[in-house]
Amino acid sequence: MQPNQKPDNYLVWAILSTVLCCLPLGIVAIVKSSKVDSLWAQGYYDEAIQTANDAKKWCIIGAASGVIGSILYIIFVVVLGVFGAMSGGY
């Protein structure tokens, strides 16, 4: 029995996550999202829904890691600048 509606494959979000945030996790999201439509077309509705949920999960993880990594980098640069200024450097 076919569910009401095909799930979103989150391909756009996976690509954005790959380009803007975290390349390795974004690639996992792209691979997952690219399988959703073919699974749905073959009649594997539960698998398509699960794969769509996995793609969404990897998009979120990739975006979150990109944001956290950027914040940590900014903190590192600021701390490095403060210690550099305190030691009489440039």
N, C-alpha and C positions, 0 to 999 in steps of 0.2 A: 504494500500500500504506500503510495506516494504522499509525503507530507505536503502541506499547503504551498510552500514557497521555497525555492532554491536558496540556500544560505549565501550570504555575501562571501566572496573569496578573499577579501582584504588585500588584493594585489597592489592597489595604489598605496595603501598604508605600508605594505611590505617594502615596496620600492623606496618610499620616502624614508623609512626606517634605515634602509641600507645606505642610501646616499647621504642622509643628514646625521645619522646617529652612530650606528654600530654595524660595520660591514659584515662580520661573521654571523651575528644573530639575524641580521636582515636577510642574508642569503638563505638561512633556514626558513625564515618566514616566506620568502619568495617560492621556495621549493614546495612548502606546504600549501600555499595559496594557489599554486599552479595545478595542483591535483584535484581541487574541489570540483571544478566544472566537469572534468572527465569522469570522476566518480559518480557525480549526479547523473550524467548522461548515460552511464552504464547501469543505472538503477541501484547503486549502492548508496542509498539515501542516508542511512545512519553513519556510514563511514565518511560521507561527504560532510555531514554536519560536524562530526568529530574533527575532521581535518580542518574545517573552517575555524572551529574553536581553537585548534592548535596554532593555526596561522595567526589568529588574533592574539593569542598568548605570546607568541614570539615577537610580534610587532610591538606589543607593550613592553616586553622585557628588553628588546633592542632599543626602543626609545628611552626607557628609563635608565638603562646603562649609559646611553649617550649623554643624557642630562647629568647624571651623577658624575660621569667622567669629566664633563666640562666644568662642573662646579669644583671638583677636586683639583683640576688643572689650574683654575683661577685662584683657588686658595694657595696652591703651591707657588704660583708666580708672585702673589702678594707677600707670602711669608719669605720667599727668597729675596724679594726687593727690600723688605724691612730689615732682614739680617744683613743684606749687602750694604744698606745705608748705615746701619749701626756699626759695621766694621770699617767704615771709612772708604768703602768702594765707591764706584760711580753712582 
